[in-house]
Amino acid sequence: MIAPYRVHKLIQDLMRDPPRAAAFAEDPEPIFEAFGLTEPEKALLRQATPAALHELGVHPNLQMKYARLRTKPAAAPPAGGGPMAAYLDRLLEV
């Protein structure tokens, strides 16, 4: 079975919109509703296992992207650049 266009579009749109992707990681239900997914599609996407996504027909590249979307984004890097920036500053001192 090939996943309907709306499933592929959901994944691709979320990859392009980090704030919406963060909201999706917290609660995917409103996004599922916005894309008009059927209950079987929602159930398979909620499982988010490779087998469920394969059964839905999601392309393997999009399966990996979907797995990343289901997790909360990592914390932002330190504002000051962190230890690497300090190390590089010391190296470049004349």
A tleap script that builds the chain and sets N, CA, C and O, in Angstrom:
source leaprc.protein.ff14SB
mol = sequence {
  NMET ILE ALA PRO TYR ARG VAL HIE LYS LEU
  ILE GLN ASP LEU MET ARG ASP PRO PRO ARG
  ALA ALA ALA PHE ALA GLU ASP PRO GLU PRO
  ILE PHE GLU ALA PHE GLY LEU THR GLU PRO
  GLU LYS ALA LEU LEU ARG GLN ALA THR PRO
  ALA ALA LEU HIE GLU LEU GLY VAL HIE PRO
  ASN LEU GLN MET LYS TYR ALA ARG LEU ARG
  THR LYS PRO ALA ALA ALA PRO PRO ALA GLY
  GLY GLY PRO MET ALA ALA TYR LEU ASP ARG
  LEU LEU GLU CVAL
}
set mol.1.N position { 0.844 -1.185 0.000 }
set mol.1.CA position { 0.000 0.000 0.000 }
set mol.1.C position { 0.884 1.242 0.000 }
set mol.1.O position { 1.850 1.312 0.760 }
set mol.2.N position { 0.572 2.204 -0.826 }
set mol.2.CA position { 1.321 3.455 -0.861 }
set mol.2.C position { 0.578 4.465 0.006 }
set mol.2.O position { -0.633 4.648 -0.113 }
set mol.3.N position { 1.340 5.112 0.881 }
set mol.3.CA position { 0.718 6.083 1.777 }
set mol.3.C position { 0.083 7.207 0.967 }
set mol.3.O position { 0.646 7.656 -0.031 }
set mol.4.N position { -1.067 7.648 1.391 }
set mol.4.CA position { -1.703 8.759 0.702 }
set mol.4.C position { -0.810 10.001 0.740 }
set mol.4.O position { 0.030 10.170 1.625 }
set mol.5.N position { -1.023 10.836 -0.232 }
set mol.5.CA position { -0.230 12.062 -0.328 }
set mol.5.C position { -0.282 12.861 0.963 }
set mol.5.O position { 0.722 13.462 1.347 }
set mol.6.N position { -1.419 12.886 1.643 }
set mol.6.CA position { -1.542 13.715 2.848 }
set mol.6.C position { -0.604 13.249 3.954 }
set mol.6.O position { -0.157 14.070 4.755 }
set mol.7.N position { -0.291 11.953 4.024 }
set mol.7.CA position { 0.654 11.462 5.039 }
set mol.7.C position { 2.063 11.946 4.702 }
set mol.7.O position { 2.792 12.422 5.572 }
set mol.8.N position { 2.434 11.817 3.431 }
set mol.8.CA position { 3.758 12.304 3.029 }
set mol.8.C position { 3.848 13.810 3.221 }
set mol.8.O position { 4.869 14.318 3.684 }
set mol.9.N position { 2.793 14.523 2.868 }
set mol.9.CA position { 2.786 15.986 3.017 }
set mol.9.C position { 2.903 16.379 4.482 }
set mol.9.O position { 3.604 17.337 4.807 }
set mol.10.N position { 2.230 15.659 5.367 }
set mol.10.CA position { 2.320 15.946 6.798 }
set mol.10.C position { 3.776 15.888 7.253 }
set mol.10.O position { 4.255 16.809 7.915 }
set mol.11.N position { 4.472 14.827 6.907 }
set mol.11.CA position { 5.864 14.654 7.342 }
set mol.11.C position { 6.747 15.742 6.736 }
set mol.11.O position { 7.555 16.346 7.442 }
set mol.12.N position { 6.602 15.992 5.448 }
set mol.12.CA position { 7.435 16.993 4.789 }
set mol.12.C position { 7.155 18.397 5.326 }
set mol.12.O position { 8.088 19.173 5.533 }
set mol.13.N position { 5.894 18.729 5.551 }
set mol.13.CA position { 5.566 20.051 6.082 }
set mol.13.C position { 6.137 20.245 7.486 }
set mol.13.O position { 6.640 21.320 7.811 }
set mol.14.N position { 6.059 19.214 8.311 }
set mol.14.CA position { 6.601 19.329 9.667 }
set mol.14.C position { 8.122 19.481 9.657 }
set mol.14.O position { 8.682 20.174 10.506 }
set mol.15.N position { 8.788 18.837 8.704 }
set mol.15.CA position { 10.240 18.972 8.618 }
set mol.15.C position { 10.642 20.408 8.261 }
set mol.15.O position { 11.735 20.855 8.606 }
set mol.16.N position { 9.768 21.111 7.581 }
set mol.16.CA position { 10.059 22.492 7.156 }
set mol.16.C position { 9.619 23.538 8.177 }
set mol.16.O position { 9.941 24.717 8.026 }
set mol.17.N position { 8.890 23.127 9.208 }
set mol.17.CA position { 8.317 24.073 10.162 }
set mol.17.C position { 8.653 23.640 11.596 }
set mol.17.O position { 7.844 22.975 12.244 }
set mol.18.N position { 9.849 24.015 12.099 }
set mol.18.CA position { 10.267 23.559 13.442 }
set mol.18.C position { 9.291 23.878 14.569 }
set mol.18.O position { 9.079 23.016 15.422 }
set mol.19.N position { 8.676 25.077 14.627 }
set mol.19.CA position { 7.722 25.305 15.726 }
set mol.19.C position { 6.532 24.341 15.681 }
set mol.19.O position { 6.086 23.839 16.712 }
set mol.20.N position { 6.037 24.099 14.489 }
set mol.20.CA position { 4.919 23.162 14.361 }
set mol.20.C position { 5.369 21.739 14.687 }
set mol.20.O position { 4.610 20.965 15.269 }
set mol.21.N position { 6.602 21.394 14.313 }
set mol.21.CA position { 7.145 20.071 14.631 }
set mol.21.C position { 7.268 19.894 16.141 }
set mol.21.O position { 7.011 18.811 16.666 }
set mol.22.N position { 7.663 20.963 16.838 }
set mol.22.CA position { 7.762 20.886 18.304 }
set mol.22.C position { 6.379 20.669 18.914 }
set mol.22.O position { 6.226 19.891 19.856 }
set mol.23.N position { 5.375 21.358 18.375 }
set mol.23.CA position { 4.004 21.156 18.857 }
set mol.23.C position { 3.536 19.742 18.556 }
set mol.23.O position { 2.821 19.139 19.356 }
set mol.24.N position { 3.937 19.210 17.404 }
set mol.24.CA position { 3.576 17.846 17.027 }
set mol.24.C position { 4.191 16.838 17.995 }
set mol.24.O position { 3.541 15.857 18.354 }
set mol.25.N position { 5.429 17.065 18.420 }
set mol.25.CA position { 6.086 16.155 19.363 }
set mol.25.C position { 5.341 16.127 20.697 }
set mol.25.O position { 5.293 15.098 21.371 }
set mol.26.N position { 4.762 17.266 21.066 }
set mol.26.CA position { 4.003 17.339 22.315 }
set mol.26.C position { 2.637 16.651 22.189 }
set mol.26.O position { 2.244 15.865 23.051 }
set mol.27.N position { 1.923 16.962 21.099 }
set mol.27.CA position { 0.569 16.414 20.893 }
set mol.27.C position { 0.284 16.344 19.399 }
set mol.27.O position { -0.013 17.371 18.788 }
set mol.28.N position { 0.365 15.159 18.791 }
set mol.28.CA position { 0.174 15.059 17.338 }
set mol.28.C position { -1.285 15.130 16.882 }
set mol.28.O position { -1.543 15.330 15.695 }
set mol.29.N position { -2.232 14.974 17.789 }
set mol.29.CA position { -3.640 14.871 17.390 }
set mol.29.C position { -4.156 16.077 16.592 }
set mol.29.O position { -4.810 15.873 15.569 }
set mol.30.N position { -3.892 17.321 17.008 }
set mol.30.CA position { -4.396 18.445 16.206 }
set mol.30.C position { -3.833 18.455 14.779 }
set mol.30.O position { -4.532 18.832 13.837 }
set mol.31.N position { -2.594 18.049 14.626 }
set mol.31.CA position { -1.972 18.015 13.295 }
set mol.31.C position { -2.613 16.893 12.473 }
set mol.31.O position { -2.884 17.071 11.285 }
set mol.32.N position { -2.853 15.747 13.097 }
set mol.32.CA position { -3.524 14.657 12.395 }
set mol.32.C position { -4.881 15.134 11.862 }
set mol.32.O position { -5.245 14.849 10.721 }
set mol.33.N position { -5.617 15.861 12.700 }
set mol.33.CA position { -6.931 16.362 12.296 }
set mol.33.C position { -6.801 17.376 11.157 }
set mol.33.O position { -7.589 17.355 10.211 }
set mol.34.N position { -5.809 18.258 11.251 }
set mol.34.CA position { -5.628 19.293 10.228 }
set mol.34.C position { -5.347 18.686 8.848 }
set mol.34.O position { -5.719 19.263 7.827 }
set mol.35.N position { -4.692 17.526 8.823 }
set mol.35.CA position { -4.363 16.889 7.556 }
set mol.35.C position { -5.447 15.897 7.105 }
set mol.35.O position { -5.305 15.255 6.065 }
set mol.36.N position { -6.513 15.776 7.878 }
set mol.36.CA position { -7.638 14.932 7.476 }
set mol.36.C position { -7.314 13.455 7.380 }
set mol.36.O position { -7.783 12.769 6.472 }
set mol.37.N position { -6.517 12.963 8.310 }
set mol.37.CA position { -6.138 11.550 8.290 }
set mol.37.C position { -7.290 10.679 8.773 }
set mol.37.O position { -8.084 11.092 9.619 }
set mol.38.N position { -7.370 9.482 8.232 }
set mol.38.CA position { -8.382 8.522 8.663 }
set mol.38.C position { -7.936 7.879 9.975 }
set mol.38.O position { -6.767 7.959 10.350 }
set mol.39.N position { -8.871 7.247 10.659 }
set mol.39.CA position { -8.527 6.591 11.933 }
set mol.39.C position { -7.457 5.503 11.760 }
set mol.39.O position { -6.546 5.431 12.585 }
set mol.40.N position { -7.526 4.653 10.720 }
set mol.40.CA position { -6.449 3.665 10.547 }
set mol.40.C position { -5.082 4.325 10.319 }
set mol.40.O position { -4.067 3.846 10.824 }
set mol.41.N position { -5.064 5.421 9.560 }
set mol.41.CA position { -3.795 6.132 9.346 }
set mol.41.C position { -3.264 6.706 10.652 }
set mol.41.O position { -2.074 6.600 10.946 }
set mol.42.N position { -4.153 7.313 11.434 }
set mol.42.CA position { -3.749 7.870 12.725 }
set mol.42.C position { -3.195 6.781 13.639 }
set mol.42.O position { -2.177 6.978 14.302 }
set mol.43.N position { -3.868 5.633 13.669 }
set mol.43.CA position { -3.424 4.537 14.542 }
set mol.43.C position { -2.028 4.071 14.159 }
set mol.43.O position { -1.190 3.839 15.031 }
set mol.44.N position { -1.771 3.934 12.872 }
set mol.44.CA position { -0.444 3.494 12.426 }
set mol.44.C position { 0.609 4.564 12.713 }
set mol.44.O position { 1.729 4.236 13.103 }
set mol.45.N position { 0.266 5.829 12.525 }
set mol.45.CA position { 1.221 6.897 12.808 }
set mol.45.C position { 1.482 7.037 14.301 }
set mol.45.O position { 2.589 7.390 14.706 }
set mol.46.N position { 0.469 6.763 15.128 }
set mol.46.CA position { 0.677 6.797 16.585 }
set mol.46.C position { 1.659 5.710 17.018 }
set mol.46.O position { 2.482 5.926 17.908 }
set mol.47.N position { 1.566 4.529 16.377 }
set mol.47.CA position { 2.490 3.442 16.717 }
set mol.47.C position { 3.917 3.858 16.389 }
set mol.47.O position { 4.836 3.634 17.178 }
set mol.48.N position { 4.094 4.461 15.225 }
set mol.48.CA position { 5.386 4.996 14.776 }
set mol.48.C position { 6.497 3.951 14.721 }
set mol.48.O position { 7.675 4.305 14.760 }
set mol.49.N position { 6.144 2.684 14.632 }
set mol.49.CA position { 7.156 1.647 14.479 }
set mol.49.C position { 7.480 1.511 12.993 }
set mol.49.O position { 6.650 1.842 12.146 }
set mol.50.N position { 8.673 1.029 12.672 }
set mol.50.CA position { 8.985 0.815 11.257 }
set mol.50.C position { 7.967 -0.082 10.562 }
set mol.50.O position { 7.620 0.153 9.404 }
set mol.51.N position { 7.485 -1.114 11.264 }
set mol.51.CA position { 6.500 -2.019 10.661 }
set mol.51.C position { 5.185 -1.294 10.378 }
set mol.51.O position { 4.580 -1.499 9.325 }
set mol.52.N position { 4.741 -0.452 11.304 }
set mol.52.CA position { 3.491 0.287 11.107 }
set mol.52.C position { 3.626 1.272 9.953 }
set mol.52.O position { 2.722 1.400 9.127 }
set mol.53.N position { 4.751 1.963 9.901 }
set mol.53.CA position { 4.959 2.927 8.826 }
set mol.53.C position { 5.094 2.213 7.477 }
set mol.53.O position { 4.640 2.716 6.449 }
set mol.54.N position { 5.720 1.044 7.498 }
set mol.54.CA position { 5.844 0.258 6.269 }
set mol.54.C position { 4.458 -0.208 5.808 }
set mol.54.O position { 4.142 -0.174 4.618 }
set mol.55.N position { 3.648 -0.640 6.763 }
set mol.55.CA position { 2.294 -1.075 6.425 }
set mol.55.C position { 1.492 0.074 5.822 }
set mol.55.O position { 0.667 -0.134 4.933 }
set mol.56.N position { 1.739 1.271 6.306 }
set mol.56.CA position { 1.059 2.447 5.783 }
set mol.56.C position { 1.598 2.836 4.409 }
set mol.56.O position { 0.924 3.523 3.641 }
set mol.57.N position { 2.819 2.393 4.106 }
set mol.57.CA position { 3.402 2.681 2.802 }
set mol.57.C position { 4.291 3.906 2.786 }
set mol.57.O position { 4.575 4.455 1.722 }
set mol.58.N position { 4.735 4.341 3.960 }
set mol.58.CA position { 5.600 5.514 4.041 }
set mol.58.C position { 6.988 5.142 3.539 }
set mol.58.O position { 7.545 4.114 3.925 }
set mol.59.N position { 7.536 5.981 2.682 }
set mol.59.CA position { 8.864 5.753 2.117 }
set mol.59.C position { 9.899 5.686 3.243 }
set mol.59.O position { 9.772 6.417 4.225 }
set mol.60.N position { 10.933 4.817 3.127 }
set mol.60.CA position { 11.929 4.686 4.196 }
set mol.60.C position { 12.589 6.002 4.608 }
set mol.60.O position { 12.848 6.208 5.794 }
set mol.61.N position { 12.866 6.894 3.661 }
set mol.61.CA position { 13.463 8.182 4.035 }
set mol.61.C position { 12.509 8.991 4.904 }
set mol.61.O position { 12.931 9.649 5.856 }
set mol.62.N position { 11.238 8.940 4.577 }
set mol.62.CA position { 10.265 9.663 5.382 }
set mol.62.C position { 10.028 8.972 6.721 }
set mol.62.O position { 9.662 9.624 7.698 }
set mol.63.N position { 10.231 7.665 6.771 }
set mol.63.CA position { 10.120 6.962 8.062 }
set mol.63.C position { 11.154 7.499 9.043 }
set mol.63.O position { 10.842 7.725 10.213 }
set mol.64.N position { 12.380 7.704 8.574 }
set mol.64.CA position { 13.436 8.229 9.446 }
set mol.64.C position { 13.097 9.650 9.894 }
set mol.64.O position { 13.288 10.004 11.057 }
set mol.65.N position { 12.597 10.450 8.970 }
set mol.65.CA position { 12.228 11.821 9.321 }
set mol.65.C position { 11.087 11.825 10.325 }
set mol.65.O position { 11.086 12.623 11.262 }
set mol.66.N position { 10.119 10.942 10.138 }
set mol.66.CA position { 8.995 10.872 11.066 }
set mol.66.C position { 9.466 10.467 12.463 }
set mol.66.O position { 8.967 10.986 13.462 }
set mol.67.N position { 10.413 9.555 12.532 }
set mol.67.CA position { 10.947 9.144 13.837 }
set mol.67.C position { 11.581 10.341 14.547 }
set mol.67.O position { 11.438 10.487 15.761 }
set mol.68.N position { 12.277 11.191 13.803 }
set mol.68.CA position { 12.880 12.382 14.412 }
set mol.68.C position { 11.804 13.365 14.862 }
set mol.68.O position { 11.969 14.030 15.885 }
set mol.69.N position { 10.713 13.466 14.120 }
set mol.69.CA position { 9.642 14.390 14.481 }
set mol.69.C position { 8.929 13.970 15.760 }
set mol.69.O position { 8.432 14.819 16.499 }
set mol.70.N position { 8.876 12.683 16.025 }
set mol.70.CA position { 8.165 12.181 17.200 }
set mol.70.C position { 8.898 12.471 18.500 }
set mol.70.O position { 8.303 12.391 19.575 }
set mol.71.N position { 10.177 12.806 18.417 }
set mol.71.CA position { 10.944 13.100 19.626 }
set mol.71.C position { 11.000 14.601 19.836 }
set mol.71.O position { 10.928 15.380 18.886 }
set mol.72.N position { 11.128 14.986 21.073 }
set mol.72.CA position { 11.237 16.410 21.381 }
set mol.72.C position { 12.586 16.913 20.895 }
set mol.72.O position { 13.582 16.196 20.989 }
set mol.73.N position { 12.632 18.149 20.370 }
set mol.73.CA position { 13.902 18.683 19.884 }
set mol.73.C position { 14.907 18.833 21.017 }
set mol.73.O position { 14.548 19.061 22.172 }
set mol.74.N position { 16.166 18.700 20.652 }
set mol.74.CA position { 17.245 18.847 21.633 }
set mol.74.C position { 17.324 20.295 22.094 }
set mol.74.O position { 16.866 21.211 21.412 }
set mol.75.N position { 17.905 20.473 23.248 }
set mol.75.CA position { 18.082 21.823 23.775 }
set mol.75.C position { 19.012 22.613 22.856 }
set mol.75.O position { 19.887 22.051 22.198 }
set mol.76.N position { 18.804 23.908 22.827 }
set mol.76.CA position { 19.632 24.772 21.986 }
set mol.76.C position { 21.067 24.783 22.507 }
set mol.76.O position { 21.285 24.617 23.707 }
set mol.77.N position { 22.046 24.975 21.629 }
set mol.77.CA position { 23.431 25.043 22.085 }
set mol.77.C position { 23.652 26.272 22.960 }
set mol.77.O position { 22.861 27.214 22.903 }
set mol.78.N position { 24.703 26.281 23.762 }
set mol.78.CA position { 24.957 27.418 24.636 }
set mol.78.C position { 25.093 28.714 23.827 }
set mol.78.O position { 25.627 28.712 22.718 }
set mol.79.N position { 24.602 29.813 24.397 }
set mol.79.CA position { 24.610 31.097 23.692 }
set mol.79.C position { 26.026 31.603 23.439 }
set mol.79.O position { 26.270 32.264 22.429 }
set mol.80.N position { 26.942 31.313 24.315 }
set mol.80.CA position { 28.305 31.831 24.174 }
set mol.80.C position { 29.178 30.998 23.243 }
set mol.80.O position { 30.363 31.299 23.101 }
set mol.81.N position { 28.647 29.980 22.613 }
set mol.81.CA position { 29.438 29.156 21.714 }
set mol.81.C position { 30.005 27.919 22.371 }
set mol.81.O position { 30.429 26.995 21.677 }
set mol.82.N position { 30.023 27.876 23.671 }
set mol.82.CA position { 30.485 26.691 24.370 }
set mol.82.C position { 31.995 26.554 24.419 }
set mol.82.O position { 32.715 27.475 24.033 }
set mol.83.N position { 32.483 25.411 24.891 }
set mol.83.CA position { 33.917 25.213 25.081 }
set mol.83.C position { 34.704 25.236 23.763 }
set mol.83.O position { 35.857 25.668 23.749 }
set mol.84.N position { 34.111 24.784 22.675 }
set mol.84.CA position { 34.834 24.777 21.414 }
set mol.84.C position { 35.144 26.199 20.955 }
set mol.84.O position { 36.235 26.458 20.447 }
set mol.85.N position { 34.208 27.113 21.127 }
set mol.85.CA position { 34.436 28.501 20.731 }
set mol.85.C position { 35.556 29.111 21.569 }
set mol.85.O position { 36.403 29.831 21.040 }
set mol.86.N position { 35.568 28.830 22.870 }
set mol.86.CA position { 36.628 29.349 23.730 }
set mol.86.C position { 37.980 28.775 23.309 }
set mol.86.O position { 38.975 29.499 23.281 }
set mol.87.N position { 38.026 27.511 22.989 }
set mol.87.CA position { 39.264 26.869 22.539 }
set mol.87.C position { 39.767 27.508 21.247 }
set mol.87.O position { 40.955 27.804 21.120 }
set mol.88.N position { 38.869 27.719 20.296 }
set mol.88.CA position { 39.268 28.345 19.032 }
set mol.88.C position { 39.725 29.776 19.238 }
set mol.88.O position { 40.649 30.227 18.562 }
set mol.89.N position { 39.100 30.502 20.159 }
set mol.89.CA position { 39.545 31.865 20.463 }
set mol.89.C position { 40.975 31.860 20.986 }
set mol.89.O position { 41.780 32.706 20.596 }
set mol.90.N position { 41.299 30.914 21.865 }
set mol.90.CA position { 42.665 30.824 22.406 }
set mol.90.C position { 43.662 30.478 21.304 }
set mol.90.O position { 44.778 30.996 21.303 }
set mol.91.N position { 43.287 29.626 20.384 }
set mol.91.CA position { 44.185 29.261 19.298 }
set mol.91.C position { 44.484 30.430 18.366 }
set mol.91.O position { 45.585 30.545 17.828 }
set mol.92.N position { 43.496 31.287 18.184 }
set mol.92.CA position { 43.643 32.389 17.238 }
set mol.92.C position { 44.255 33.645 17.843 }
set mol.92.O position { 44.510 34.617 17.133 }
set mol.93.N position { 44.493 33.629 19.165 }
set mol.93.CA position { 45.113 34.788 19.798 }
set mol.93.C position { 46.531 34.970 19.277 }
set mol.93.O position { 47.275 34.006 19.099 }
set mol.94.N position { 46.883 36.210 19.039 }
set mol.94.CA position { 48.227 36.494 18.521 }
set mol.94.C position { 49.067 37.139 19.586 }
set mol.94.O position { 50.232 37.456 19.347 }
savepdb mol mol.pdb
quit
